[in-house]
Amino acid sequence: MISAIEKEIVSLLQKGDKKAIGLLYENYADTLYGVIKKLIKDGDTAQDVLQESFVKIWRYSKKYDATKAKLFTWLYRIAYNTAIDKIRSQKNKNSNEIQIETSSVYKITSNELNEDVLDIKKHLKSLDEKYQIVLNALFFEGMTQQEASEELDIPLGTIKSRLKIGLRELKKIYNP
């Protein structure tokens, strides 16, 4: 048997009336939070998931069909699935984090390059020494901008500027 409050909520949801979300929160938030909290132990994250659930409930409110599921069952599924999505996204995020301390990038030395194909080294010598040093570190020694900044004891902003200017000067040589 459907309660009067549930009928009112369903009616308001079908109309897209914002009062429905307040009534839903008032009547179901604690229970849905309990469902989420069983899956997600962190209280702040569980609160975020509850809020995301209510956003989804509102977004899909016109799709609710009372003939297919009771209101609570529909709300439960949304909250449960949102919690599962959050758990999966956190697992993916944790497994995709880059470990900066252990870099597996190796440095390429200039004698490993085919200089018959690349005459950049020859043209690089025509640039100011300050640009040569930065371009050499970044392209021939395989350093990142941050690594070059630390290795050469040059501020990161200066590395970026010298890279930009150096590349612009090289472009003038290749595309006069």
C-alpha positions in Angstrom: 0.0 0.0 0.0 1.4 3.4 -1.0 1.3 6.0 1.8 -0.2 9.5 1.2 3.1 11.2 1.4 4.6 8.8 -1.2 1.7 9.5 -3.5 2.2 13.2 -3.1 6.0 12.9 -3.7 5.4 10.8 -6.9 2.8 13.3 -8.1 5.2 16.3 -7.5 8.1 14.4 -9.1 6.0 13.7 -12.3 5.1 17.4 -12.5 8.7 18.5 -11.9 7.7 20.4 -8.8 10.8 21.3 -6.7 8.8 20.6 -3.5 9.3 16.9 -4.2 13.0 17.1 -3.6 12.5 18.6 -0.2 9.9 16.0 0.7 12.2 13.2 -0.6 15.1 14.5 1.5 13.0 14.9 4.6 11.6 11.4 4.3 14.4 9.3 2.8 17.8 11.1 3.3 18.6 9.3 6.5 17.8 5.9 5.2 19.7 6.5 1.9 22.6 7.8 3.8 22.6 4.6 5.8 22.7 2.6 2.6 25.6 4.6 1.2 27.5 4.5 4.6 27.5 0.7 4.5 29.5 1.0 1.2 31.6 4.1 1.8 33.1 4.4 5.3 34.2 8.0 5.0 31.4 10.3 6.2 32.3 13.3 4.0 32.4 11.1 0.9 29.2 9.4 1.9 27.5 12.9 2.2 28.9 13.8 -1.2 27.4 10.6 -2.7 24.1 11.3 -1.0 24.0 14.8 -2.6 25.0 13.3 -6.0 22.2 10.8 -5.5 19.6 13.5 -4.9 20.8 15.4 -8.0 20.3 12.2 -10.1 17.0 11.5 -8.5 15.9 15.0 -9.5 17.4 14.7 -13.0 15.6 11.4 -13.7 12.4 12.2 -11.7 10.2 12.2 -14.8 11.4 8.7 -15.7 10.2 7.2 -12.4 7.4 4.6 -13.1 5.4 3.5 -10.1 4.3 0.4 -12.0 7.8 -0.9 -12.3 9.2 -0.2 -8.8 8.2 1.3 -5.4 9.5 4.7 -4.8 11.9 3.6 -2.1 13.3 0.8 -4.3 13.9 3.3 -7.1 15.6 5.7 -4.7 17.7 2.9 -3.2 18.9 1.8 -6.6 20.0 5.3 -7.5 21.9 5.8 -4.2 23.4 2.3 -4.3 24.6 2.7 -7.9 26.0 6.2 -7.2 28.0 4.8 -4.2 29.4 2.0 -6.4 30.3 4.5 -9.1 32.2 6.6 -6.5 34.0 3.5 -5.2 35.1 2.5 -8.7 36.2 6.0 -9.6 38.3 6.2 -6.5 39.9 2.9 -7.3 40.6 4.0 -10.8 42.0 7.3 -9.6 44.3 5.6 -7.1 45.6 3.1 -9.6 46.2 5.8 -12.2 48.2 8.1 -10.0 51.7 8.8 -11.2 54.5 8.0 -8.9 56.8 11.1 -9.3 59.5 9.7 -7.0 60.1 6.7 -9.2 60.5 7.9 -12.7 60.8 5.2 -15.3 61.7 7.7 -18.0 65.2 7.3 -19.2 67.4 10.1 -20.6 68.2 10.0 -24.3 71.7 11.0 -25.1 72.4 12.9 -28.3 74.6 10.2 -29.8 71.6 7.8 -29.9 69.9 10.1 -32.4 70.3 9.7 -36.2 72.0 13.0 -37.1 71.6 12.3 -40.8 67.9 12.7 -40.4 68.0 15.5 -37.8 70.2 18.5 -38.5 68.7 20.3 -35.5 72.0 20.0 -33.6 73.7 22.0 -36.4 71.1 24.7 -36.4 70.9 24.7 -32.6 74.5 26.0 -32.6 73.4 29.2 -34.4 71.2 30.1 -31.4 72.2 32.1 -28.3 73.9 29.8 -25.8 71.1 30.3 -23.2 68.5 28.8 -25.7 70.9 26.0 -26.7 71.3 24.9 -23.1 67.5 24.7 -22.5 66.7 23.0 -25.8 69.5 20.5 -25.4 68.3 19.6 -21.9 64.7 19.2 -23.0 65.1 17.5 -26.3 68.4 15.7 -26.3 68.7 14.8 -22.7 65.0 14.0 -22.2 64.4 16.2 -19.2 61.1 17.6 -18.3 60.9 21.4 -17.9 60.8 21.0 -14.1 63.9 18.7 -14.2 65.7 21.1 -16.5 64.9 24.0 -14.1 66.3 22.1 -11.1 69.4 20.7 -13.0 70.3 23.9 -14.7 69.4 26.1 -11.6 67.2 28.3 -13.8 63.7 29.3 -12.7 60.9 27.3 -14.4 59.3 30.4 -15.9 62.7 31.2 -17.6 63.0 27.7 -18.9 59.5 28.0 -20.5 60.4 31.4 -22.0 63.7 30.2 -23.4 62.1 27.1 -24.8 59.4 29.2 -26.6 61.9 31.7 -27.9 64.4 29.0 -28.9 61.7 27.1 -30.8 60.6 30.3 -32.5 64.2 31.0 -33.6 64.5 27.4 -35.0 61.2 27.8 -36.8 62.7 30.9 -38.6 65.6 28.7 -39.8 63.3 25.9 -41.0 60.5 28.1 -42.4 62.2 31.3 -43.5 
